[in-house]
Amino acid sequence: MTADLEAEGKVRAIGLSNHSPEQLAVARRIAPVDAVQPPLSLLNRSAEPEIDWPAGRGTGVIPYQPLHFVAAQ
């Protein structure tokens, strides 16, 4: 359905947030994914291994909460 909305010009880009690499692979079989949004901060780098996979396939990476843990301290 999202791919149809993009084809109709109602959606400019398709993105995912809070996903695993496996979920991203499934989504990419349904429609092209333009951007992903993993949680990533200065102190929590756990999503770093997941960044290379989409970036190497032309998918943008837009981390969220980059200062979350720093601001909380």
Buried (B, 14 or more C-beta within 10 A) or exposed (E): EBEEEBEEEEBEEBBBEEBEEEEBBEBBEEBEBBBBBBBBBEEBEEBEEBBEBBEEEEBEBEBEBEEBEEEEE
